[in-house]
Every structure is written in C-alpha cells, then in structure tokens.
Amino acid sequence: MSYRPRVGMATLMSLVVIALYFLVTWVMDQREPEPMAWLGRYEQSIWAPLREGELTLAGVDTPLGVGRLWMISVEDEPLLVSRYVLQSDELNWRLQAVIELEPERMDSLIQAQDWKPGMRDQSVSPAVGTALSSQPVERVSLIPSEPVPVKRIVATLGEPDMRMDVSEGNKAWVYGRTGVVVAVSGDQAHSLMFGLRGGR
C-alpha cells in the first residue's frame, strides 16, 4: 500500500526538478549577453596599436607570451604568422598574428625554409622570431574552440556596419570603423579578423 504514494512522490519531484531546470535556462536566455572579456583585456596592448598601425611581433608576445612561428600558404602565397592560445570567456581561442615582411626578408625566409606553394604549415625557428621582434603585425585573427553566439559578438562589438553574403548561409559582418570582420553562419560566429585596411 505504501509503494504507490512513493512512486507518485518521486514522479512529482522529478517534474519539479525538470520544471526548475527549464525555468533557470529560460531566465538565463533572457539576460542581456555580456561583452567578451578579451576585448577590454587586450585593448591597450593589442587592439588599439593594431588599429594605429603600431603593433609589432614583440607587442603581441608581451601580453600573450612568446608565440610559435609558422610559414603558411594562403592562395599559394607565403605568410609568416605567430600563433598563440588565449583563454577567455570559458573558451580556448587561437590567436594568429600575420607578420609583415619586406620582400627581401620574405625571399630569404622562403629560401631558408625551402618553402613552395601549397606546402603544409612549417614551423619556424624561435631565433627568427627574436630577429623579427620589431616587425609590424599586419592583422590578427581570433578563432574560438567552438562557435560563439552572434549575440555575444553584438554585445562585444555592437551592430556591424555591414552584413555581406559570402556564400550560401555564410556572411561577413564588417565593422569598418574598428577594422574588424566576423565570419558568421546562421546565429553563430566562427572567427574574427582584426586589421581591416581603412578601418581606423
């Protein structure tokens, strides 16, 4: 006789727990999203100098630690990049800084690395980074370990100046005044690129 009431009470408690879970989830969804911390944290050390054309490789290494240098192929053209891991907003982010090199220095690096178009990413000696520490950084990409809801982007950067269709279902959100481009698919952002020319 006592078994049925216990089953009924257990069912009732389960329903209460489920209802509370959905209530908390709904309340969390209604809150205004907070700006992502990396914007303010690195504004003075990375983002502002990049906008002003004053960011160097050493300038990125200082707040983030010395990065790993790579020669990569982009549309069959060589790029020298420095990569970092950034932890922010409960995510791991890959930050990649593209280093600007004079043609002579790039040619020398191509020969030293025996680089050819289409090659896989090649690691570059840290000694090269030391020698090139004063070289300017052309642009910086920030890629989260998992997509970020676009509402977090809006909370961080505001509404974009322009939304451009790139391919079916994919858009580029352009922040011309701050020089940022965000790759968006649906309601998720997949990467951010800082250093858009003419974005000062």
Backbone as CSV, one residue per row, in Angstrom:
resi,resn,N_x,N_y,N_z,CA_x,CA_y,CA_z,C_x,C_y,C_z
1,MET,0.826,-1.212,0.000,0.000,0.000,0.000,0.862,1.264,0.000
2,SER,2.061,1.169,0.572,2.900,2.368,0.656,3.723,2.588,-0.603
3,TYR,3.740,1.619,-1.539,4.599,1.714,-2.719,4.105,2.768,-3.695
4,ARG,2.816,2.800,-3.955,2.276,3.736,-4.935,2.482,5.197,-4.556
5,PRO,2.209,5.597,-3.303,2.484,7.000,-2.943,3.940,7.379,-3.141
6,ARG,4.871,6.453,-2.848,6.291,6.769,-3.048,6.597,6.991,-4.519
7,VAL,6.023,6.171,-5.381,6.222,6.348,-6.814,5.663,7.685,-7.261
8,GLY,4.486,8.037,-6.745,3.865,9.315,-7.092,4.706,10.489,-6.630
9,MET,5.272,10.399,-5.437,6.103,11.473,-4.909,7.385,11.618,-5.727
10,ALA,7.973,10.477,-6.118,9.194,10.522,-6.933,8.903,11.170,-8.286
11,THR,7.774,10.837,-8.878,7.394,11.437,-10.162,7.197,12.934,-10.020
12,LEU,6.514,13.330,-8.932,6.277,14.744,-8.692,7.587,15.502,-8.511
13,MET,8.515,14.921,-7.742,9.800,15.576,-7.520,10.583,15.703,-8.833
14,SER,10.523,14.665,-9.668,11.206,14.721,-10.962,10.642,15.834,-11.821
15,LEU,9.327,15.975,-11.815,8.687,17.034,-12.596,9.092,18.416,-12.087
16,VAL,9.186,18.555,-10.772,9.594,19.838,-10.186,11.024,20.177,-10.592
17,VAL,11.916,19.175,-10.524,13.314,19.402,-10.907,13.414,19.799,-12.373
18,ILE,12.691,19.105,-13.244,12.710,19.422,-14.677,12.172,20.819,-14.930
19,ALA,11.082,21.161,-14.241,10.489,22.488,-14.408,11.462,23.576,-13.965
20,LEU,12.155,23.341,-12.846,13.124,24.321,-12.364,14.277,24.476,-13.343
21,TYR,14.709,23.362,-13.931,15.804,23.412,-14.911,15.409,24.283,-16.100
22,PHE,14.223,24.048,-16.642,13.790,24.839,-17.796,13.547,26.295,-17.421
23,LEU,13.106,26.552,-16.191,12.900,27.928,-15.743,14.228,28.669,-15.660
24,VAL,15.229,28.018,-15.064,16.557,28.635,-14.958,17.142,28.868,-16.345
25,THR,17.002,27.882,-17.247,17.501,28.031,-18.616,16.823,29.193,-19.318
26,TRP,15.525,29.327,-19.130,14.775,30.424,-19.767,15.234,31.777,-19.227
27,VAL,15.406,31.857,-17.899,15.858,33.109,-17.288,17.242,33.473,-17.804
28,MET,18.135,32.476,-17.923,19.487,32.740,-18.433,19.432,33.255,-19.868
29,ASP,18.536,32.691,-20.666,18.410,33.114,-22.064,17.883,34.530,-22.187
30,GLN,17.113,34.984,-21.199,16.523,36.327,-21.264,17.497,37.420,-20.854
31,ARG,18.578,37.034,-20.193,19.543,38.034,-19.750,20.280,38.631,-20.942
32,GLU,20.659,39.877,-20.805,21.467,40.510,-21.840,22.858,39.874,-21.826
33,PRO,23.359,39.437,-22.980,24.700,38.829,-23.008,25.771,39.843,-22.632
34,GLU,26.813,39.350,-21.965,27.902,40.226,-21.545,28.964,40.314,-22.645
35,PRO,29.632,41.456,-22.749,30.750,41.566,-23.710,31.825,40.541,-23.376
36,MET,32.503,40.055,-24.386,33.573,39.091,-24.164,34.801,39.796,-23.591
37,ALA,35.443,39.121,-22.649,36.486,39.766,-21.843,37.736,40.118,-22.641
38,TRP,38.032,39.379,-23.715,39.285,39.620,-24.432,39.354,41.005,-25.062
39,LEU,38.200,41.609,-25.345,38.237,42.922,-25.989,38.841,43.968,-25.052
40,GLY,38.310,44.076,-23.852,38.829,45.054,-22.904,40.195,44.689,-22.366
41,ARG,40.432,43.392,-22.165,41.684,42.944,-21.566,42.890,43.305,-22.431
42,TYR,42.728,43.236,-23.755,43.855,43.482,-24.652,43.685,44.735,-25.508
43,GLU,42.772,45.609,-25.103,42.533,46.823,-25.887,43.793,47.675,-26.013
44,GLN,44.448,47.961,-24.902,45.612,48.847,-24.930,46.870,48.160,-25.461
45,SER,46.976,46.842,-25.259,48.207,46.155,-25.657,48.170,45.647,-27.094
46,ILE,46.985,45.270,-27.606,46.921,44.668,-28.941,45.999,45.426,-29.890
47,TRP,44.726,45.586,-29.524,43.740,46.097,-30.500,43.996,47.554,-30.882
48,ALA,44.250,48.420,-29.916,44.495,49.829,-30.246,45.773,50.006,-31.064
49,PRO,46.909,49.399,-30.673,48.107,49.533,-31.513,47.910,48.971,-32.920
50,LEU,47.148,47.889,-33.050,46.892,47.330,-34.380,46.109,48.317,-35.241
51,ARG,45.086,48.945,-34.662,44.300,49.937,-35.420,45.166,51.104,-35.862
52,GLU,46.140,51.472,-35.038,47.001,52.611,-35.347,48.204,52.226,-36.208
53,GLY,48.314,50.946,-36.559,49.450,50.501,-37.365,50.748,50.468,-36.597
54,GLU,50.681,50.314,-35.272,51.880,50.365,-34.432,52.182,49.043,-33.730
55,LEU,51.401,48.002,-33.994,51.607,46.724,-33.312,52.764,45.971,-33.960
56,THR,53.658,45.438,-33.125,54.786,44.632,-33.594,54.650,43.213,-33.055
57,LEU,55.500,42.324,-33.568,55.523,40.946,-33.058,55.811,40.935,-31.569
58,ALA,56.784,41.731,-31.131,57.094,41.813,-29.700,55.898,42.345,-28.918
59,GLY,55.112,43.221,-29.555,53.941,43.784,-28.893,52.861,42.752,-28.635
60,VAL,52.804,41.701,-29.458,51.858,40.612,-29.213,52.435,39.630,-28.198
61,ASP,53.748,39.373,-28.317,54.400,38.451,-27.382,54.327,38.939,-25.939
62,THR,54.370,40.257,-25.741,54.429,40.793,-24.374,53.213,40.397,-23.540
63,PRO,51.974,40.619,-24.002,50.831,40.236,-23.160,50.468,38.755,-23.236
64,LEU,50.844,38.063,-24.324,50.375,36.692,-24.528,51.446,35.633,-24.302
65,GLY,52.706,36.041,-24.155,53.795,35.075,-24.120,54.295,34.836,-25.536
66,VAL,55.521,34.369,-25.653,56.120,34.181,-26.977,55.334,33.143,-27.765
67,GLY,54.911,33.525,-28.979,54.137,32.617,-29.810,55.014,31.658,-30.590
68,ARG,54.358,30.764,-31.324,55.060,29.826,-32.195,54.968,30.333,-33.622
69,LEU,56.117,30.410,-34.302,56.172,30.925,-35.661,55.912,29.814,-36.678
70,TRP,55.164,30.189,-37.742,54.860,29.250,-38.813,54.912,29.969,-40.155
71,MET,55.397,29.247,-41.152,55.244,29.669,-42.542,54.034,28.931,-43.091
72,ILE,53.055,29.667,-43.607,51.856,29.033,-44.127,51.630,29.485,-45.565
73,SER,50.822,28.723,-46.272,50.495,29.029,-47.662,49.046,29.491,-47.737
74,VAL,48.828,30.696,-48.235,47.480,31.238,-48.420,47.339,31.634,-49.878
75,GLU,46.469,30.910,-50.582,46.297,31.128,-52.018,47.651,31.078,-52.726
76,ASP,48.446,30.089,-52.321,49.773,29.837,-52.902,50.761,30.974,-52.674
77,GLU,50.484,31.807,-51.698,51.420,32.861,-51.303,51.898,32.587,-49.881
78,PRO,53.186,32.866,-49.593,53.704,32.590,-48.250,53.309,33.678,-47.246
79,LEU,53.008,33.248,-46.037,52.771,34.173,-44.925,53.556,33.681,-43.726
80,LEU,54.132,34.602,-42.986,54.756,34.279,-41.707,53.785,34.688,-40.616
81,VAL,53.424,33.731,-39.761,52.454,34.006,-38.704,53.006,33.540,-37.364
82,SER,52.501,34.153,-36.308,52.811,33.727,-34.955,51.502,33.332,-34.290
83,ARG,51.478,32.157,-33.673,50.235,31.624,-33.112,50.305,31.542,-31.592
84,TYR,49.157,31.782,-30.987,49.046,31.821,-29.525,47.763,31.121,-29.108
85,VAL,47.720,30.653,-27.871,46.490,30.129,-27.273,46.037,31.113,-26.211
86,LEU,44.782,31.515,-26.321,44.216,32.517,-25.429,43.008,31.912,-24.726
87,GLN,42.952,32.020,-23.411,41.797,31.526,-22.658,40.963,32.710,-22.202
88,SER,39.690,32.712,-22.625,38.810,33.817,-22.277,37.370,33.369,-22.446
89,ASP,36.504,33.826,-21.556,35.063,33.575,-21.669,34.753,32.078,-21.758
90,GLU,35.462,31.292,-20.941,35.253,29.848,-20.838,35.527,29.115,-22.151
91,LEU,36.356,29.694,-22.989,36.732,29.079,-24.256,38.229,29.206,-24.463
92,ASN,38.777,28.272,-25.243,40.132,28.434,-25.754,40.039,29.087,-27.124
93,TRP,40.872,30.088,-27.342,40.898,30.793,-28.618,42.282,30.641,-29.234
94,ARG,42.336,30.503,-30.558,43.622,30.553,-31.248,43.773,31.947,-31.841
95,LEU,44.817,32.618,-31.422,45.112,33.941,-31.953,46.279,33.811,-32.919
96,GLN,46.101,34.325,-34.120,47.146,34.253,-35.138,47.470,35.647,-35.649
97,ALA,48.727,36.037,-35.509,49.197,37.341,-35.965,49.992,37.174,-37.250
98,VAL,49.602,37.912,-38.285,50.316,37.883,-39.563,51.400,38.957,-39.516
99,ILE,52.652,38.539,-39.714,53.794,39.442,-39.595,54.145,40.006,-40.970
100,GLU,54.280,41.312,-41.032,54.608,41.979,-42.288,56.119,41.947,-42.506
101,LEU,56.525,41.474,-43.673,57.948,41.392,-44.001,58.244,42.105,-45.315
102,GLU,59.416,42.744,-45.373,59.875,43.312,-46.633,60.150,42.173,-47.617
103,PRO,60.004,42.412,-48.932,60.220,41.347,-49.924,61.557,40.641,-49.764
104,GLU,62.628,41.387,-49.447,63.938,40.764,-49.306,63.961,39.771,-48.149
105,ARG,63.362,40.165,-47.035,63.339,39.272,-45.878,62.459,38.057,-46.146
106,MET,61.335,38.263,-46.816,60.466,37.130,-47.140,61.179,36.166,-48.080
107,ASP,61.873,36.701,-49.076,62.614,35.838,-50.004,63.673,35.028,-49.264
108,SER,64.352,35.666,-48.328,65.376,34.970,-47.552,64.754,33.849,-46.710
109,LEU,63.599,34.133,-46.123,62.919,33.127,-45.300,62.409,31.975,-46.169
110,ILE,61.904,32.288,-47.355,61.437,31.250,-48.281,62.582,30.290,-48.619
111,GLN,63.753,30.855,-48.874,64.912,30.010,-49.194,65.343,29.180,-47.991
112,ALA,65.358,29.804,-46.827,65.785,29.096,-45.619,64.833,27.953,-45.277
113,GLN,63.544,28.155,-45.519,62.540,27.144,-45.203,62.320,26.165,-46.360
114,ASP,62.932,26.480,-47.520,62.675,25.695,-48.731,61.171,25.604,-48.972
115,TRP,60.524,26.754,-48.830,59.055,26.818,-48.956,58.637,26.789,-50.413
116,LYS,57.506,26.078,-50.667,56.931,26.032,-52.005,55.423,26.187,-51.888
117,PRO,54.766,26.775,-52.900,53.310,26.967,-52.858,52.577,25.661,-52.568
118,GLY,51.581,25.762,-51.703,50.758,24.601,-51.381,51.314,23.710,-50.295
119,MET,52.506,24.035,-49.787,53.093,23.201,-48.731,52.278,23.318,-47.445
120,ARG,52.353,22.271,-46.628,51.713,22.314,-45.315,52.434,23.338,-44.440
121,ASP,51.748,23.772,-43.372,52.341,24.736,-42.453,53.684,24.215,-41.940
122,GLN,54.678,25.098,-41.945,56.019,24.739,-41.488,56.378,25.557,-40.252
123,SER,56.875,24.877,-39.221,57.340,25.610,-38.047,58.631,26.346,-38.382
124,VAL,58.813,27.491,-37.741,59.987,28.336,-37.969,60.738,28.477,-36.653
125,SER,62.049,28.502,-36.718,62.889,28.582,-35.523,62.537,29.804,-34.670
126,PRO,62.467,29.639,-33.339,62.230,30.782,-32.458,63.266,31.888,-32.630
127,ALA,64.470,31.533,-33.074,65.510,32.545,-33.287,65.073,33.556,-34.340
128,VAL,64.269,33.110,-35.301,63.756,34.021,-36.320,62.823,35.040,-35.673
129,GLY,62.009,34.582,-34.734,61.115,35.495,-34.034,61.863,36.556,-33.261
130,THR,62.968,36.152,-32.647,63.795,37.122,-31.916,64.348,38.173,-32.867
131,ALA,64.811,37.723,-34.037,65.379,38.651,-35.017,64.331,39.575,-35.614
132,LEU,63.061,39.106,-35.646,61.988,39.878,-36.286,61.032,40.514,-35.270
133,SER,61.454,40.622,-34.023,60.549,41.079,-32.963,59.993,42.474,-33.202
134,SER,60.723,43.309,-33.936,60.260,44.680,-34.177,59.436,44.814,-35.459
135,GLN,59.207,43.692,-36.155,58.430,43.744,-37.393,56.961,44.034,-37.096
136,PRO,56.320,44.815,-37.956,54.909,45.132,-37.722,53.995,43.941,-37.947
137,VAL,52.887,43.937,-37.235,51.834,42.931,-37.418,50.773,43.531,-38.324
138,GLU,50.459,42.815,-39.395,49.524,43.313,-40.401,48.076,43.122,-39.977
139,ARG,47.774,41.943,-39.455,46.414,41.658,-38.993,46.449,40.528,-37.976
140,VAL,45.347,40.382,-37.257,45.244,39.362,-36.210,43.910,38.649,-36.373
141,SER,43.953,37.314,-36.334,42.732,36.510,-36.364,42.505,35.883,-34.999
142,LEU,41.238,35.768,-34.625,40.862,35.188,-33.346,39.808,34.122,-33.624
143,ILE,40.138,32.857,-33.290,39.266,31.737,-33.637,38.916,30.965,-32.360
144,PRO,37.618,30.879,-32.017,37.234,30.162,-30.800,37.253,28.656,-31.006
145,SER,37.417,27.915,-29.914,37.429,26.456,-29.992,36.064,25.907,-30.367
146,GLU,35.021,26.677,-30.177,33.685,26.324,-30.647,32.957,27.617,-31.003
147,PRO,31.989,27.542,-31.929,31.324,28.771,-32.375,30.708,29.554,-31.223
148,VAL,30.654,30.863,-31.405,30.130,31.778,-30.393,28.793,32.338,-30.879
149,PRO,27.761,32.406,-30.023,26.501,33.010,-30.453,26.717,34.444,-30.925
150,VAL,26.055,34.815,-32.011,26.277,36.153,-32.558,25.836,37.242,-31.584
151,LYS,24.939,36.914,-30.663,24.524,37.935,-29.692,25.687,38.342,-28.788
152,ARG,26.656,37.428,-28.593,27.844,37.803,-27.826,28.720,38.764,-28.634
153,ILE,28.747,38.575,-29.953,29.505,39.482,-30.811,28.892,40.875,-30.769
154,VAL,27.564,40.931,-30.853,26.875,42.230,-30.806,27.104,42.892,-29.454
155,ALA,27.068,42.101,-28.380,27.307,42.669,-27.048,28.728,43.186,-26.915
156,THR,29.652,42.603,-27.661,31.064,42.979,-27.565,31.432,44.117,-28.509
157,LEU,30.996,44.011,-29.770,31.411,44.966,-30.805,30.291,45.893,-31.268
158,GLY,29.057,45.599,-30.863,27.922,46.371,-31.349,27.396,45.801,-32.659
159,GLU,26.416,46.484,-33.244,25.886,46.052,-34.530,26.901,46.357,-35.631
160,PRO,27.051,45.448,-36.606,28.032,45.691,-37.672,27.608,46.833,-38.583
161,ASP,28.590,47.442,-39.227,28.293,48.489,-40.203,27.705,47.901,-41.477
162,MET,28.046,46.638,-41.748,27.593,45.999,-42.981,27.552,44.487,-42.787
163,ARG,26.532,43.844,-43.370,26.446,42.389,-43.416,26.537,41.965,-44.879
164,MET,27.574,41.204,-45.230,27.796,40.815,-46.615,27.617,39.311,-46.772
165,ASP,26.883,38.886,-47.812,26.764,37.472,-48.137,28.072,37.002,-48.762
166,VAL,28.619,35.915,-48.208,29.863,35.351,-48.726,29.566,34.112,-49.563
167,SER,28.753,33.227,-49.024,28.286,32.038,-49.726,26.956,31.657,-49.086
168,GLU,26.345,30.610,-49.590,25.033,30.239,-49.070,25.100,29.958,-47.572
169,GLY,24.362,30.753,-46.805,24.315,30.570,-45.358,25.457,31.210,-44.593
170,ASN,26.432,31.769,-45.294,27.588,32.379,-44.636,27.644,33.874,-44.929
171,LYS,27.943,34.640,-43.900,28.021,36.087,-44.034,29.308,36.610,-43.415
172,ALA,29.683,37.800,-43.820,30.780,38.531,-43.189,30.179,39.781,-42.560
173,TRP,30.333,39.911,-41.267,29.919,41.132,-40.577,31.120,42.067,-40.569
174,VAL,30.943,43.242,-41.122,32.057,44.175,-41.275,31.883,45.356,-40.327
175,TYR,32.893,45.590,-39.508,32.951,46.743,-38.620,34.030,47.666,-39.189
176,GLY,33.631,48.500,-40.142,34.593,49.314,-40.869,35.326,50.316,-40.001
177,ARG,34.643,50.864,-39.000,35.265,51.911,-38.176,36.339,51.362,-37.251
178,THR,36.210,50.089,-36.870,37.209,49.499,-35.973,38.083,48.475,-36.685
179,GLY,37.809,48.225,-37.977,38.663,47.334,-38.749,38.528,45.873,-38.399
180,VAL,37.285,45.402,-38.156,37.044,44.018,-37.763,36.079,43.364,-38.749
181,VAL,36.348,42.109,-39.097,35.445,41.310,-39.914,35.153,40.011,-39.165
182,VAL,33.871,39.673,-39.041,33.453,38.471,-38.325,32.823,37.496,-39.309
183,ALA,33.273,36.238,-39.294,32.683,35.191,-40.139,31.502,34.589,-39.402
184,VAL,30.316,34.692,-40.014,29.068,34.289,-39.367,28.344,33.264,-40.215
185,SER,27.807,32.246,-39.559,26.955,31.257,-40.204,25.738,31.052,-39.321
186,GLY,24.550,31.385,-39.856,23.349,31.283,-39.041,23.416,32.250,-37.879
187,ASP,23.281,31.723,-36.671,23.343,32.585,-35.482,24.631,32.366,-34.698
188,GLN,25.676,31.902,-35.403,26.949,31.635,-34.740,28.102,32.313,-35.474
189,ALA,29.066,32.776,-34.692,30.284,33.377,-35.236,31.426,32.382,-35.106
190,HIS,32.238,32.282,-36.170,33.292,31.273,-36.210,34.701,31.858,-36.103
191,SER,34.871,33.115,-36.487,36.197,33.730,-36.383,36.058,35.240,-36.491
192,LEU,37.092,35.933,-36.013,37.156,37.387,-36.120,38.521,37.752,-36.682
193,MET,38.528,38.711,-37.592,39.785,39.199,-38.156,39.899,40.689,-37.872
194,PHE,40.992,41.077,-37.234,41.261,42.462,-36.874,42.355,43.004,-37.790
195,GLY,42.214,44.256,-38.192,43.226,44.865,-39.024,42.747,45.152,-40.422
196,LEU,41.422,45.209,-40.603,40.853,45.562,-41.913,41.404,46.909,-42.343
197,ARG,41.974,46.953,-43.528,42.571,48.201,-44.013,41.493,49.248,-44.224
198,GLY,41.849,50.482,-43.844,40.882,51.575,-43.921,39.908,51.583,-42.778
199,GLY,40.185,50.731,-41.742,39.265,50.623,-40.622,39.660,51.466,-39.435
200,ARG,40.322,52.602,-39.615,40.700,53.445,-38.481,39.624,54.478,-38.218
